[in-house]
């Protein structure tokens, strides 16, 4: 009987840990809507996810939608932010690790012309070809907040 209780307790603990993970979830492109603007998420380079400290995942069609949602919902507290990136569409990178390019020649779904890159070198190469300005995550948040 003790072994049965230990097994059940182990399963419950394991299930709880899995339920509280704070990782990204795949976006069903073409079928899921943006949590902020409600548009269908179709662009595989510009999607983003906000993950709360409780593991709830909010999906967005663009990083700018995520930032607008976060600005309107300050009570969210600590969150993890991930974004799709140019080099590997549908894959995610932590926003803090990305380099962002704002370039009119590389449009994003909501018109901020904002694209994330995993590699700063790739971002610099695309910037040299298309123009625009590079930002890290903190500088990007400050830049977009100053435009409100």
C-alpha positions in Angstrom: 0.0 0.0 0.0 2.9 2.4 0.8 4.4 1.8 -2.6 1.1 2.6 -4.3 0.7 5.8 -2.4 4.3 6.8 -3.2 3.7 6.0 -6.9 0.5 8.1 -7.0 2.2 10.9 -5.1 5.1 10.8 -7.6 2.7 11.0 -10.5 0.9 14.0 -9.0 4.1 15.8 -8.3 5.5 15.1 -11.8 2.2 16.2 -13.4 2.2 19.4 -11.4 5.8 20.2 -12.5 4.9 19.7 -16.1 1.8 21.8 -15.8 3.8 24.7 -14.4 6.6 24.8 -17.0 7.3 28.2 -18.4 8.2 27.3 -22.0 6.8 28.3 -25.3 4.0 26.5 -27.0 3.7 26.0 -30.8 1.6 28.6 -32.6 -1.0 27.1 -34.9 -0.3 29.6 -37.7 -3.3 30.5 -39.8 -5.7 29.3 -37.0 -4.8 31.0 -33.7 -5.6 34.7 -33.0 -3.4 37.3 -31.4 -4.3 37.8 -27.7 -4.0 41.6 -28.1 -5.4 42.6 -31.6 -7.3 39.3 -32.3 -5.9 39.1 -35.8 -5.1 35.6 -37.0 -1.4 34.8 -36.5 0.0 33.9 -40.0 3.5 35.4 -40.1 6.0 32.8 -39.0 8.9 35.3 -38.5 7.1 37.9 -36.3 5.0 35.9 -33.7 5.7 36.3 -30.0 4.7 34.7 -26.7 4.4 36.1 -23.2 4.6 33.4 -20.5 3.5 34.3 -16.9 5.2 33.1 -13.8 2.3 30.6 -13.4 3.0 29.2 -16.9 0.1 30.7 -18.8 1.0 31.4 -22.4 -0.4 34.3 -24.4 0.3 34.3 -28.2 0.7 37.4 -30.4 1.1 38.1 -34.1 3.9 40.5 -33.5 6.3 41.7 -30.8 4.7 45.1 -30.8 1.3 43.5 -29.9 2.9 41.7 -27.0 4.5 44.9 -25.7 1.2 46.8 -26.1 -0.6 44.0 -24.1 2.1 44.1 -21.4 1.8 47.9 -21.1 -2.0 47.6 -20.6 -1.7 44.7 -18.1 1.0 45.8 -15.7 -0.4 43.4 -13.0 1.1 40.5 -14.9 4.3 40.8 -12.9 7.2 38.7 -13.9 6.9 37.2 -17.4 9.1 35.5 -19.9 9.0 36.9 -23.4 9.9 34.9 -26.5 9.7 35.9 -30.2 10.0 34.2 -33.5 13.1 35.1 -35.3 14.3 35.7 -38.9 16.8 32.9 -39.2 14.4 30.1 -38.2 10.7 30.8 -38.8 8.4 29.3 -36.2 11.3 28.8 -33.7 11.4 31.0 -30.6 14.2 32.9 -28.8 14.1 34.7 -25.5 13.6 38.4 -26.2 16.5 39.3 -24.0 18.8 37.2 -26.3 17.6 38.7 -29.6 18.8 41.6 -31.6 15.9 43.6 -33.1 15.9 45.5 -36.4 13.4 48.2 -37.2 13.5 48.7 -41.0 10.7 49.9 -43.3 12.0 47.5 -45.9 11.3 44.5 -43.7 7.6 44.9 -42.7 6.0 43.2 -39.7 2.2 42.5 -39.4 1.3 45.5 -37.2 3.4 48.1 -39.1 6.2 48.6 -36.6 8.6 47.0 -39.1 10.2 45.1 -36.2 12.0 41.8 -36.7 14.0 39.7 -34.2 17.3 38.0 -35.0 19.1 35.3 -33.1 22.4 36.4 -34.4 23.6 40.0 -34.1 25.9 39.4 -37.1 22.9 38.4 -39.2 20.9 41.5 -38.0 23.9 43.7 -38.9 24.1 42.1 -42.4 20.4 42.6 -43.1 20.6 46.2 -41.7 23.5 46.9 -44.1 21.3 45.7 -47.0 17.9 47.2 -46.0 18.7 50.0 -43.6 17.1 50.6 -40.3 18.2 50.6 -36.7 19.2 47.8 -34.3 18.1 47.4 -30.7 18.5 45.0 -27.9 15.4 44.1 -25.8 15.7 46.9 -23.2 16.5 49.6 -25.8 13.6 48.4 -28.0 11.1 48.6 -25.1 12.3 52.1 -24.3 12.1 53.1 -28.0 8.5 51.8 -28.4 7.4 53.3 -25.1 8.6 56.7 -26.2 6.4 56.6 -29.3 3.2 56.1 -27.3 
